[in-house]
């Protein structure tokens, strides 16, 4: 300290070493756990997208059937709607279980698959004034019926 006593201020300032700057903080995660978080988020995101797309593809026949029902001509019959519903059901259920169903059995099957949503009766018993309601009921059934492996 005595050797600094005779120095001028500008000489003392020259002897001061500058403060060293700390190394910049890295934004890159230090551990593998933090690297796994965005990877896991991406995997979950793409898995969800894939499952949604797969479900859409598996239900695409329903959208086609709804489009068929909506584009029916004015002089359609209840049996036309029944055949559209049967084609759709054949896509989702075993042919042996569906193909032989007619009349009251077919209506009971439709009612059983979408409980509380739709109430069908024998398609041969629908009157002309009930066809618009039947059309809407069939669309509701197509939107809501459940398949075990869906």
N, C-alpha and C positions, 0 to 999 in steps of 0.2 A: 504494500500500500504506500510505503514511503517513496518508492520509485515513481509513483504517479503524481506526487505532490507538486512537482515543478512543471508539469505539463499544462499547456493551454487547453481551453475547452475544445477547440477544433481537433487537437491531437488526441484528446480523450475520446471524442466521438469516432475518430478513425479506428481506435482500438476495439470498439464495441463490435462484437460479431452479430450479424443479423439473426433474428429469431427464425429458426427453421420451421417451415410449414409442415403440418402433419400430412401424411399420405391421404389422398382423397378416398372417401368411403366408397366401397364397391357396392353397386346395386345388385350385383349377381349374388344369389343365395349362397351362403357359406356351407350349408349341409345338403345332403341328398334328399332329406325329408322335404325341404322347401321346393326342390325341383320336382318331387313327386306330386305335389299339390296341383300345379297347373296341368300336369299330364293326366292326373286322375279326373280333373274337371273336364278336360277335353274328351277323355274316354267316355265319361258318363253322358256328356252332351251328344256325342256321335252315336252312342248306343240308344239313347232316347229317340234321336232322329230316325235311326234304322228301324226301331220297333214301331214307331208311328207310321213310317212308310210301309212296313210289312203288313200292319193292320189295315191300312188303306187298300193295299193290293188285295188282301184277303176278303175285303168287303166291297170290292169294286162291282161285283155282280149285283149287289143290292142297289147300287146307284143306277146301274143299267136298267134294272127291273122298275125302279121308280120312274125313270125316264120313259119306259115303255107304257106304264100306267098313265102318266101325265099326257102322253101323246095319243091316247086311244081316240078313235073316232067317236062321233056322237051316238052311233048305233051299236055300241059294244054291249056284251052280255056279261053276266056274273061268271059264266064259265070261262070267258076270256081272262078275267082277273084271276080266277082259280088256276088256270094253266100257267100264268106268269108266276104266281106264288109257288106252284109245284116245281117249276124249273129252278127257281131260286132255292127251294128247300132241298132239291136233289143235289145241288151243289154243296150244301153243308152237312147233309145227313146221309146215312146209308141208303142206297137205292132199294134194298130189300125192305126197309122200314117204310119208305115213302111211296114207292110206285104203286103199291096195291091199295092205298088209302083212297076212298071215294066217299061222297055223301057226308053223312054225320061223322064218320070216323075221321075224315079229312078236316072237317071243321073243328072237331075236338082236338086234333093234333095241333092245328094252328093256335087255338085258344090256350093250349097247354104250354106252348113255347113262349108266348108273350102274355103271361098272366096279368090281368088288370089293364092291359093296354088295348086289347081288341077283343071283340066278341063276334065270332063268325057263327053262322048257321049253315045248314046245307045249301050249297050254291045253287041248287036247282029250285029253291024256294024263294029266291029274291025277286021282288017285283021291280018294275021299271022305275018307280019313284024312289027306290032304296039304293039305286046304283051309285049315285054321287056320294052317299055316305059310305057305301062299300069301298069305293075308290079311295077315300080318305083313310078308312080303316086299314086297307091293304098297305097304304104308304106308311101308316103308323107302325104296322106289324113289321114291315121291312126295315124300318129304322131301329126297332127296339128288340126284336127277338134275339135270344141268347143261344149260342152254340157252346157246348162244353169245351171244345178245344180252340175257341176263338181267341 
